[in-house]
Amino acid sequence: MRNESEISKTSLRRIEQFRDRWSSFGGHTGIELVAEKPTPAALREHEIFQDFDDKFLERIAPDVSVALWREGSVLFEQGTYLDLAFFIVEGEIEVHFEGGEGWEPSQVLPIFDTARTAQFKLPTGPSDGTVLAPTMQVALDAKEKAKLEGSESHEITFLAALDFNLPEEGARLGPGELLGEIGAMSGWPQSVTAKTATACRLVQIRVPALRAMKRKSKALKNRLDKLYRERTLRRQLKSTPLFHGLEEMYLRGLEEMVELVSLDPGEVLVQEGDAADAVYLVRSGFLRLAQRYGEGELVVTYLSKGMTLGEVELVVEDLECFETTATSVEYSEIVKLPADVLRQTLAFNPEVASRLWQSAVGRLKEIGSSRRDPGRSAFVRRALDDGLVQGNSILLIDLETCTRCDDCVSACADTHGGRPRFVREGEKVDHFLVARSCYHCRDPVCLVGCPTGAIHRSGEREVVDIDDPLCIGCGTCSNNCPYDAIVMHDLHETWPDDTIPTGLRGKPRRVASKCDLCQKTNHGPACVENCPQGCAFRVGSLDEIRELLKSHE
């Protein structure tokens, strides 16, 4: 065994993060043993790793483990986010829907940027046609939740999730099957529950290793793409705003013809001037669209989950080449639709054709606005770099009128039992401070890896909330948040001796804390409501930020 001094700092950090992820589970979850950082020889015993050399396997090993699970253990709960893929070595896993009467997997959707993605009204949700964020709270048994909140027992229920497109009766998976990879790669909330039908040995592969394996092995990429087509592609096509309501026969036609594309950060999807022979649908990530401008380029707009590229070129006559260069801002997953196939679909589906026209018109307006106002281009680039495009609710403070009285922080603390949920510091946009307060992201990575399901999408539309009775203070969500918006608070007490899992007993008790938009009060966000200067604002889109900047010029 190598001395830890011979392992890189990055590898050590990954090992420590992995240990933190699983150490709190204890016997309560059904995990009996976790073997960390397997050797190349140990990994190559499993079919999924046989295409890779020792050097590559050494590199990904910190993101791979082998776990033994007891029979009857609940592995995953639908509705949460997943950062792992699972390869079954031994045993069988049952997967099934947990929904009640009338529930459908397609109801578990990500949040689309409805101001730009759905410039039309969808016939679901409230009577006004607004597209609501799904409720990501995993339902707990009422008796169990009452026990957690109202009794002296301190048993913690652990949750996880995976994705699968199942027949109503569910399915049973065995050795050689891979599951969880679709949600892990695309960031969509998961739609089924799974439990071990027998004792199981599972290889657990984190997203960084999974991406590296997919890039290096064409055979594995084809295998993962095949699974995506079989399990999830049609459901995701059906769930996107553009194809909402499209008949199954047309979805099947598209499903058979699409190509799946994975992009790394900074990778170019199409260049301005390339032949426009396809329309691209973003299923995860962000694309930056730019046009040539003088000696350089102008960022004209961006695309997020559920949006399309190429609709302008498809619907406007005589446009045979792409008008923009599309570059992936982060890891992105794309569905490529051949233009001629989509034209045939549009000919028989006027509603979809109308939506595509509206999307094209909106795109042309954004491009025109950016070319007329280069400052807008710089702002869009900054928003992509700083993650503002993720935000459903961003706290901005006008520093020209702010007196630093801290009434916003005090009001937040008073509303939340003495614990303020944000920090009055952060990056600046013009003369506005972007406070370190939760953005309530459309793709919230803080939800990935929470062992108890304490952090979740609440029933209040876009709000990401933390359930204090379920939080064990592991810090996973805080470490995952790219914007330092989750603070760990010491409760100045220790876990009781009857706590399950036993690994928590006697340890200092902490809890994660973040903005919840004061959703449980009868007023709006306290930070905004109690600012005596009226210089605190909550904004939910880049357009709102731009308007705010203009109004204060």
Secondary structure, 3 states (H helix, E strand, C coil): CCCHHHCCHHHHHHHHHHHHHHHCCHHHHCEEEEEECCCHHHHCCCHHHCCCCHHHHHHHHHHEEEEEECCCCEEECCCCCCCEEEEEEECCEEEECCCCCCCCHHHCCCCCCCCCCCCCCCCCCCCCCCCCCCCCCCCCCHHHHHHHHHCCCCECCCCCCECCCCCCCCEEECCCCEECHHHHHHCCCCCEEEEECCCEEEEEEEHHHHHHHHHHCHHHHHHHHHHHHHHCHHHHHHHCCCCCCCCHHHHHHHHHHCEEEEECCCCEEECCCCECCEEEEEEECCEEEEEEECCEEEEEEEECCCCEECHHHHHCCCCCECCCEEEECCCEEEEEEEHHHHHHHHHCCHHHHHHHHHHHHHHHHHHHHHHHCHHHHHHHHHHHHHCHHHCCCEEEEECCCCCCCCHHHHHHHHHCCCCCCCEEEEEEECCEEEEECCCCCCCCHHHCCCCCCCEEECCCCCCEEECHHHCCCCCHHHHHCCCCCCEEEEEEEECCCCCECHHHCCCEEEEEECCCCCCCCCCCCHHHHCCCCCCEEEECCHHHHHHHHHHCC
